[in-house]
Amino acid sequence: MRVSSIKIMACSLLLTAGVAFADAVSAEALASGGAFVRDNQLGEIRDILRGGRGGYIDFGFNFIPSVTQTPLKTQFGEHNGFAFRNHMAGFAAGEVKKDNFLGFLLWFERSGWDGEDFVLLPQYNDFSAVRSVTTWGFTYTHRTLDLTAAAGMQHQNVEYVGDIYPDENDSLLYSWAHLRWGHASVQGSFHRSDWRSLRISLDLESRAIYGGRKGGPLTYLPNFDVSLYNGGENGDDSVRVSWEQNLFAQRLYGEVSFDFPSREFHSAALKYYPDPSRMIGFEATCLRRHVRSGSADLLWGGAVDLLFLRLAYNSSYEYEHLFHAKGTVIAELKFSLATIDGFLFGRGAAQTAPMETVKLEKKNSKDDSLFGSKNGENVRTIDAKTIEAKGVRRESSGATEGGK
């Protein structure tokens, strides 16, 4: 099903983008896309479970304006088509006992490449690859101990894969577990009795959302993430180390990551958020590609991330999420919002969004010009207007006042 109105809007916004500089999506990147999606979902879950309570909702749809912007490169040549990614996520946790919270989470993504830019009805040609990954689980948080535990399953389902790709099980089942205590967390995923990945994180930065500070030296402590990946029978184990650093007032951040044992730079990003709640963001990124040709090995790009729209060009995030699509502006219609204790913020934020609240003041009033004397009666005032509290029984010996 073509979404012509969205294409027209995207084309008008991206008229200056040069599609002649776009690189083709590789069949190898499509074949390994499932593993990347599974790991990315667990990384997002790690961010959300930093608080362990409240709620989170996320959904997004990537749109490519032109059929020539994300062609597929195979042994048979290049084929025009569309790389796509549709995702959604949700998390909710409620208090079942004082300071004890139980929750449920669900992450879903459908992605791949197809000859048709579709939402519901694919083309399924000889070079198409369409799969979905679903992650679900239950969570438990003890607020006083600052402890969160979670566990669940991951399902990778092949919807359609052309004959040019390696054979793949059409229904793979994985398990995962997560444990956080204070600023440290560990997360692992498993396929049967084999471990697939292990992530160890230290979120040392003090964040007001989780009871920390809004400013001061403790907000400049770094956040580290070490991810280990099982290469399996046909590959070597690998490690990725990431460092996130607050550079100014929890609005300007620097991120950098390296891969081992190759000891190679992977990516870096400079991100600016006008507000620490991360509702809006601006990014400049650099990514090392596997081309090994000097300066051409580095891919520079950036993105503008708004509440309902994200526009990116060669951004490292889009490059990795859309099978190494390069040289094209990618538009994503999206919405992402988290909440704790009734306050809103973006995923990974340090502070909640500023909100105006109305305070209700209760007081005793012995004289009121509108209702007369209310001996000993509680009244509630809002914005200097006096409202009589209902359901309060009054008893008086006076003849002019009776109980109501």
N, C-alpha and C positions, 0 to 999 in steps of 0.2 A: 504494500500500500504506500504510494508516494504521498509525501506531505508537501504539496506544492507551495502552500502559503508560507510555510517555514523556510523552504528553500529560497523563495523570493526575498524574504526578509534577510536571510543570511547573506545572499548574494549582494544585496544592496549595502549591507554593512561591510562586506569584505571585498569590495570591488577592486581595491588597490592591491590585493594579495596576488602575487605572481605564481600561478600554478605551474609555470614552466620549470620552477626550481624544486618541485616536489619529487621525492624519492619513492620508489615502489615499496610496498609492504612485502616482506619476505615470507615464503611458506614456512621456513624454520621458526620464525617468530610466532606465527599462528599455531604451529604444532605445540609450542611450549607455553601457550597463553594460559592454559588451565592452571599450571603450577603458580604462575605469577598472580592470577586472580585469587587463588586460595590464600597465598601469603599476604596479599594486600588486604583482604577482608580481615584476617586475624590482626594485622597491624592497626586497622581502624577500630576493631573491638578493644584492643589494648588501650587506645586513647580514650574511648568512652568509659571503660571500666576504671579509669583513674579515680573517678568519684564513686562509682559503684551503685549510685542511686539516681533517682530522677527519671529522665526520659531522653530519647533521641529519635529524630526522624530525618531521613535522607532519601532523595531520589534524583535521578538525572538521566538525560537523553542527549547523546552526542549527535550532531548533524554535520555532514560534510556537503557543501553546496554543489560540488561538481563531481561527475563520475571520473574525471581525469586526475583528481587530486590524491586519491589513495588507490592506485592500481596495484595489482598483485603480481609479483615476479616469481615465476616458476621455471623449471627446466624447459618448458614449452614456450617461454617468452613472457610478455607482459599482458595483463588482462584488466580491462577497465571494470571498476566496481567500487564498493563502499566498505570501509572498515567501520564497525559500529560498536557501541557499548551502551546498554541500558541497565541501570542499577537502581536498587532501592534497599533501604535498611531501616530497622526499627528496634528500639529498646525501651523497656519500661520496668521500673522496680518500685515496689511499695513497701511501706513499713508494716511488718506483721507483728512486731513486738518492739518495745522501746529500743531504739538504736540498732534494730535488726531488720534488714531489707532482703526481700526475695524478688528476683526479676527474671525476665525472659527476653531473649534477643533473636533477631532473624535478619540475615543479610542475604541478598539475592543479586546476581548479575548474569545477564545474557549478552554475550559478545562474540565477535568473529568477523568474517568477511563474506560478502555476498555480492552477486551481480546486480542486485536491486537494493535501493535505499528503502528499507521497509520498517514498519512498526509491528505489524501482525503477520503479514503474508510474505514469506521469503521466496526467492527465485530458485534456490538450490541447484546451481549449475555444477559442472564437473570440478570447479575449483573452489567451491564454497566450503566454509568451515564455520559451524555454528554450535556453540556449547553454552551450558549454563552451570553456575556454581552456587550452591545454597549452603549457608552456614547458620546453624541454630544452636541454642544452648540455654542453660539455666544459670543464674548467678545468685550468690549470697554475699552480703556485705554487713560487717559489724562496724558501725561508725565510731564507737568509742575506741576500739582496738585499731582502727584504720586498716581493716583487713577485708580483702575481697577474694572470693574463690568462684571459679566458673568452669563449666565443662559442657561439651556438646559434640555434635557431629558435623561433618562436611560432606556434601554430595556433589560430585562432578558428573554431569550428564551430557553425553554427546547427542545433539539434536540431528546434526548432519555433518559428515566429513567426506570430502571427495576422495577419489582413489589415489590422488597424488601424495596424500599425507600418510605418515606411518600408522600402522594399526593401533587402535586405541579402544580400551574397554569403554562401552557406552554407559556404564554406571559404576563409578569408583566411589568407595566409601572410606572416609577418613574420620578419625576422632581427634579432639583437641582438648586442652586443659589450660587454665590460667590461674595464677596465684599472685596476689599483690599484698605486700605488707609495707605500709608507709610509702616511702619514695622508691622502693625496689619492687620489681615484678619479674616473673619468669613465665614463659608461655611455650607450649610444645604442641606439635601436631604429629599424628601417627597413622600409618597404614598397616592394619593388622598388627604384627609384632614389631614392625620396623618404624623407627623415628624418621620423620621427613624434615622437620625444622625445629629449631630451638631458639627462642628470642629472650634475651636478658636485657632489662631496661633499668636505668637509674634516672628518675625524674627529680633532679635535685633542686630545680628552680622553685622558689617559693611563689605560690599562686593563691590569690585571694579567694578564688572559687572554692578551694579545698581547705579554707581556714588559714591560709598563709597571709603574707603581707602584700600591700599594693605598691610598695616602693622600698628602696633601701638595698644594701649589699646582697641580701639573701635572694633577691629576685634576679641577680646576675650569675647565680650558680648554673653550671651547664647541665644539659640533659644528654645522656648517652644511651645508645641502643646497639647491642651486639647480636647479630642474627647468624646462626649456623645452619647450613643447608646440606642435606644428605645427597651426594651426587649419584647414588645408586650404583648399579653394576657397571654402567657405561660412562661414568664420570667421577671426578674427584670431589670430595667435600670442599665447601667454600665458606668463607666468613665475610660478612659485611659489617663494618663499624661506622656508625653515624653519630654526629655531634651537632646538637642544636644549642645556639647561644643567643641569649637576650643581649642586644647591643645598645638599646636605648628605650627606657621607660616601658618595656614590654610591648612596644609597638614596632620596633625594628629588630629583626632576627636574621642571623646567619646560620646556614646549615651546610654541612659538608660530610661526605661519606667516602670510604675507601674499601676496596676489595682485597682479600687475602685468600690464598698465599701468594697471589700474583703481585701484591703490594702496589696496586694501581689505583689512581684516583677514579672515582665513579661519577660523582656529581657534586654540585654546589649550588646554593640558592641564597639570594638576598630578598627578604620578604618584609614588606611594610604594611602595617595595619593601622588605619587612622584611629581606631579604638582598640584597646586590649581585648575586647570581646570577640574580635576576629569575624565580625559580620561582613566586612569588606576588606579585600587584600590586593596588593600589587606585588608582582614577582619578577625577578630577573634571575635566570637560571643558566647553568652551564653543565653539559653532560658529555662524558667520554663515550664515544661510539666505538664499535669494534671494526674500525677501518684501517687503523695503524698507518696513517699517512700524514704525520706532522700536525699542522694546525687544523687540517681537515678532520682530525680525530675528535675535535671539540665542537659540540653543537650548542650555539648560543640562542636563547629565546626568552620569552617572558609571557606573562598573563595578567589579566585584570579579572578579579573574582568578586562578583557582586552577589547579592542575596539570591537572585533568581536567574542570573546569567553569568557565564564564564566565557571569556574570549582569550584564546591562547595561540601563540605562534612559536613553534619549536620548543615549547616548554618541556622540561624533563618529565613532568607528571604526565602530560598528554602523550609524549613520545613512548613512554613505557606502558601506558594504559591502552594505547591504540596500535600495538604491534609495530612500533618503531616507524610510525608515520612521520614524515619530515617534509618541511617546506610548504606547509599549508596552514592556514588559520582555521582553528577548530572552535566551533560554537557549541556550548553545552547549556541547555535549559535545565536548571537544577534548583534544588532547595535543600538546605541542610541547617538544622537547628537542634541544639541540646538544651536541657533545662535541669536545674538542681534547686530545690526549695523554692520553686516558683519563679526563679530568675533565668533569663535566656542568655545563650552565648553560642559561639561557633566551636566546632570540634577542635580541641587542643588549645583553647583560649586560656588566658591567665586570669581574667576578670569577667564578671557578668556585664551585660549591656546595661547602660544607665536607664532607669525606669522611674517614672513619677508615680508616687503612691498617695492615696488619700487616707489620712489618719482619722480614726473615729475616736472622739473624746467623750468619756462618760464622767458625769459629775452630778452632785446633789444641788438642786435648785429649790429655793424656798419662795421665789417670787417670779412670776412670768406674766407679762402684760397680755399675752394672747389667751392663755388658759387659766389664769388666776393662780392662786396659791396651790402648790403641790407639796404638802407637808411630808418631808422625808422621802419623796418619790425620786427614783433614778430616771434621768432623761438622757438622751443621746443627741449630741449636736454635730451637724455636718455643715461646714461652710457658713457658720453663724446662723443657721436655721435650726430652730428647736423642734424636735420631733418627739411626740409622746411615746414612751415605751409601752408596747402592748402586752397584755397578759399579766399585768401587775395589779394585784388586788389592794384597794385602799380602804381602810376603816377609819371613820372619823365620827366624833360625837356631835359635830355641827349639823344643823338642820339643812343647810344649803348644799352639802356635799355628801354624796353617797358612793358606795363601792360600785365599781364597774368591772 
